Amino acid sequence: MDQKLHIVGGGMAGSEAAWQAANMGVKVVIHEMRPETGTFAHQTGKLGEMVCSNSFRSDDDEQNAVGLLHWEMRQANGLIMQMADKHRLPAGGALAVDREPFSQDVTDALLSHPNISLEVGQVNELPDTGKWIFATGPLTSEGLGKAIATETGADSLAFFDAIAPIVYAESIDMTKAWMQSRYDKGETEQERTAYLNCPMSRDQYEGFIDALLAADKTEFHEGETAGYFDGCLPIEVMAERGRETLRFGPMKPVGLTNPHISEDKPYAVVQLRRDNALGTLFNIVGFQTKMKYGAQTEVFRLIPGLENASFARLGGIHRNTFINSPTLLDDQMRLKSRPNIRFAGQITGVEGYVESAAMGLLAGRLTAAEMLGQPIETPPQDTAMGALIHHISGGAEAKTFQPMNVNFGLFRPVEGQKGGRRGRKDRYKAYTDRAKAAWSDWLS
């Protein structure tokens, strides 16, 4: 009988699942199809590769749900958070990461672990025996996708996701752009100047919107009916919702002062965030796009400071797959029709690097405990991880199930907390205090 845990997929969820299970004493085999079989978004065959943004979002563990998730993963000796902290870049209150050394260190840590081995190649079926975790992410291969659809008796759900372009820093005109975090947020000078800002006048903004709306875009193929995930809307879709939408979204001008023209407040601002430790690459924040490549260079060079921009990577759109977890999975993340199989990561309908890694952490621990004859319960619903599992395993409405980031709306209310601005701050602190206590108890 196979005594190894097989994990399909070496992204955030698969990497974290392998790390957790191996540290509990279970032998783990990671099955990863890259680099033998590539994807639209991946550039390498490394484990834990970041394919979109290089940000793990807010690191505030008292007022932000994703920051609380960071805290829970750190307490559980999470590999992804260890490497994120090691390769942290200045980004105000966010946890941004130098992506290449991050994924290299994730890979090295996993492959040097005595309980972990790697097999390169595709897995295109759901095995009847053995313990398996499928953490294939939103870019699940066509063959495996068909096997999942056949097993579940329904087509996999899907949505479209977009990625933002990356610009070479040396090609940015710093006589027009400047470095500043919004509201000068950060404890150090480096953090207070973590973002590069490109200002627009009203006329420049209107011209940019006109060009954006008129640009050639990638269209869906006939029969593709999936919607977008609101957290990664293409900028063209936002602009189509109203000409001012971007100015109140990723291009909002608040909290910034242009040192080149200090008396003239910008009408809109495009922000770029450092993408590597050297500061040679910057990604355009919130500028996920479905424009065709030629159109991207024309439109983005309308941004003041980017007139001569060179792009290390242009943006793009791709089809992401996820399953109807509330219907298919039990509260231990097992496939109801095949309990030897667990699903983890974005394919379960959580959205984001951190959420994916968190579900991998739990899948790895739950499976390892089961294999060791010491099964454990899922974390309490009052924890961030427990709230996510509850959501995907039955808390969400199956008919309208869509990918979800962690947020305090998934938590049970805290009794005695009042509404309003001050009340909300107190309420979020109460959520995080309660979650930390519950998570510490679960870990022990």
ChimeraX attribute file (.defattr): number of C-alpha atoms within 10 A of each C-alpha:
attribute: neighborCount
match mode: 1-to-1
recipient: residues
	/A:1	5
	/A:2	8
	/A:3	12
	/A:4	17
	/A:5	24
	/A:6	23
	/A:7	29
	/A:8	27
	/A:9	27
	/A:10	27
	/A:11	27
	/A:12	32
	/A:13	36
	/A:14	33
	/A:15	29
	/A:16	32
	/A:17	34
	/A:18	33
	/A:19	27
	/A:20	25
	/A:21	26
	/A:22	22
	/A:23	17
	/A:24	15
	/A:25	13
	/A:26	23
	/A:27	19
	/A:28	27
	/A:29	19
	/A:30	24
	/A:31	22
	/A:32	24
	/A:33	20
	/A:34	20
	/A:35	14
	/A:36	10
	/A:37	12
	/A:38	13
	/A:39	14
	/A:40	11
	/A:41	17
	/A:42	15
	/A:43	13
	/A:44	15
	/A:45	19
	/A:46	21
	/A:47	25
	/A:48	25
	/A:49	24
	/A:50	22
	/A:51	15
	/A:52	20
	/A:53	23
	/A:54	24
	/A:55	24
	/A:56	20
	/A:57	19
	/A:58	19
	/A:59	20
	/A:60	17
	/A:61	19
	/A:62	19
	/A:63	20
	/A:64	21
	/A:65	25
	/A:66	24
	/A:67	24
	/A:68	26
	/A:69	26
	/A:70	25
	/A:71	21
	/A:72	23
	/A:73	24
	/A:74	15
	/A:75	14
	/A:76	15
	/A:77	15
	/A:78	22
	/A:79	24
	/A:80	27
	/A:81	23
	/A:82	15
	/A:83	19
	/A:84	23
	/A:85	15
	/A:86	14
	/A:87	20
	/A:88	20
	/A:89	26
	/A:90	25
	/A:91	24
	/A:92	25
	/A:93	18
	/A:94	18
	/A:95	22
	/A:96	25
	/A:97	27
	/A:98	24
	/A:99	22
	/A:100	18
	/A:101	17
	/A:102	24
	/A:103	25
	/A:104	16
	/A:105	21
	/A:106	24
	/A:107	18
	/A:108	13
	/A:109	16
	/A:110	21
	/A:111	15
	/A:112	10
	/A:113	15
	/A:114	12
	/A:115	19
	/A:116	21
	/A:117	16
	/A:118	15
	/A:119	13
	/A:120	15
	/A:121	14
	/A:122	17
	/A:123	18
	/A:124	16
	/A:125	14
	/A:126	16
	/A:127	12
	/A:128	11
	/A:129	12
	/A:130	14
	/A:131	21
	/A:132	25
	/A:133	28
	/A:134	26
	/A:135	30
	/A:136	30
	/A:137	26
	/A:138	22
	/A:139	18
	/A:140	20
	/A:141	18
	/A:142	10
	/A:143	12
	/A:144	17
	/A:145	20
	/A:146	17
	/A:147	15
	/A:148	18
	/A:149	14
	/A:150	14
	/A:151	15
	/A:152	17
	/A:153	9
	/A:154	12
	/A:155	14
	/A:156	16
	/A:157	17
	/A:158	23
	/A:159	18
	/A:160	21
	/A:161	24
	/A:162	23
	/A:163	25
	/A:164	23
	/A:165	23
	/A:166	24
	/A:167	24
	/A:168	17
	/A:169	23
	/A:170	13
	/A:171	16
	/A:172	20
	/A:173	16
	/A:174	17
	/A:175	10
	/A:176	17
	/A:177	21
	/A:178	21
	/A:179	21
	/A:180	24
	/A:181	25
	/A:182	19
	/A:183	12
	/A:184	18
	/A:185	17
	/A:186	18
	/A:187	10
	/A:188	12
	/A:189	14
	/A:190	16
	/A:191	19
	/A:192	20
	/A:193	20
	/A:194	24
	/A:195	26
	/A:196	23
	/A:197	29
	/A:198	25
	/A:199	26
	/A:200	23
	/A:201	15
	/A:202	12
	/A:203	10
	/A:204	16
	/A:205	23
	/A:206	14
	/A:207	14
	/A:208	18
	/A:209	21
	/A:210	14
	/A:211	17
	/A:212	23
	/A:213	17
	/A:214	13
	/A:215	18
	/A:216	15
	/A:217	19
	/A:218	14
	/A:219	11
	/A:220	13
	/A:221	7
	/A:222	6
	/A:223	6
	/A:224	12
	/A:225	12
	/A:226	14
	/A:227	13
	/A:228	19
	/A:229	18
	/A:230	12
	/A:231	14
	/A:232	19
	/A:233	20
	/A:234	25
	/A:235	24
	/A:236	21
	/A:237	17
	/A:238	16
	/A:239	17
	/A:240	14
	/A:241	11
	/A:242	11
	/A:243	15
	/A:244	17
	/A:245	16
	/A:246	24
	/A:247	18
	/A:248	12
	/A:249	13
	/A:250	18
	/A:251	23
	/A:252	18
	/A:253	22
	/A:254	15
	/A:255	11
	/A:256	20
	/A:257	21
	/A:258	19
	/A:259	14
	/A:260	12
	/A:261	11
	/A:262	10
	/A:263	9
	/A:264	11
	/A:265	16
	/A:266	20
	/A:267	17
	/A:268	24
	/A:269	26
	/A:270	24
	/A:271	26
	/A:272	22
	/A:273	26
	/A:274	27
	/A:275	27
	/A:276	21
	/A:277	16
	/A:278	10
	/A:279	14
	/A:280	13
	/A:281	21
	/A:282	23
	/A:283	29
	/A:284	24
	/A:285	20
	/A:286	22
	/A:287	25
	/A:288	24
	/A:289	26
	/A:290	27
	/A:291	25
	/A:292	17
	/A:293	16
	/A:294	12
	/A:295	17
	/A:296	21
	/A:297	19
	/A:298	14
	/A:299	21
	/A:300	20
	/A:301	16
	/A:302	18
	/A:303	20
	/A:304	22
	/A:305	22
	/A:306	21
	/A:307	16
	/A:308	16
	/A:309	20
	/A:310	17
	/A:311	18
	/A:312	13
	/A:313	15
	/A:314	20
	/A:315	23
	/A:316	23
	/A:317	22
	/A:318	18
	/A:319	18
	/A:320	20
	/A:321	23
	/A:322	24
	/A:323	27
	/A:324	26
	/A:325	26
	/A:326	23
	/A:327	18
	/A:328	20
	/A:329	24
	/A:330	19
	/A:331	18
	/A:332	21
	/A:333	27
	/A:334	23
	/A:335	20
	/A:336	16
	/A:337	12
	/A:338	15
	/A:339	16
	/A:340	17
	/A:341	23
	/A:342	25
	/A:343	28
	/A:344	32
	/A:345	33
	/A:346	29
	/A:347	27
	/A:348	31
	/A:349	29
	/A:350	27
	/A:351	20
	/A:352	24
	/A:353	24
	/A:354	25
	/A:355	27
	/A:356	25
	/A:357	30
	/A:358	30
	/A:359	28
	/A:360	33
	/A:361	30
	/A:362	26
	/A:363	31
	/A:364	32
	/A:365	25
	/A:366	23
	/A:367	28
	/A:368	28
	/A:369	18
	/A:370	13
	/A:371	17
	/A:372	12
	/A:373	9
	/A:374	10
	/A:375	13
	/A:376	14
	/A:377	10
	/A:378	18
	/A:379	21
	/A:380	17
	/A:381	19
	/A:382	24
	/A:383	27
	/A:384	33
	/A:385	25
	/A:386	21
	/A:387	22
	/A:388	26
	/A:389	28
	/A:390	24
	/A:391	23
	/A:392	28
	/A:393	23
	/A:394	16
	/A:395	14
	/A:396	19
	/A:397	14
	/A:398	15
	/A:399	9
	/A:400	7
	/A:401	19
	/A:402	24
	/A:403	21
	/A:404	21
	/A:405	18
	/A:406	23
	/A:407	15
	/A:408	18
	/A:409	9
	/A:410	20
	/A:411	20
	/A:412	12
	/A:413	13
	/A:414	13
	/A:415	8
	/A:416	7
	/A:417	14
	/A:418	13
	/A:419	11
	/A:420	10
	/A:421	9
	/A:422	9
	/A:423	12
	/A:424	14
	/A:425	17
	/A:426	16
	/A:427	22
	/A:428	19
	/A:429	16
	/A:430	18
	/A:431	24
	/A:432	24
	/A:433	17
	/A:434	14
	/A:435	24
	/A:436	22
	/A:437	12
	/A:438	18
	/A:439	24
	/A:440	13
	/A:441	11
	/A:442	14
	/A:443	10
	/A:444	5
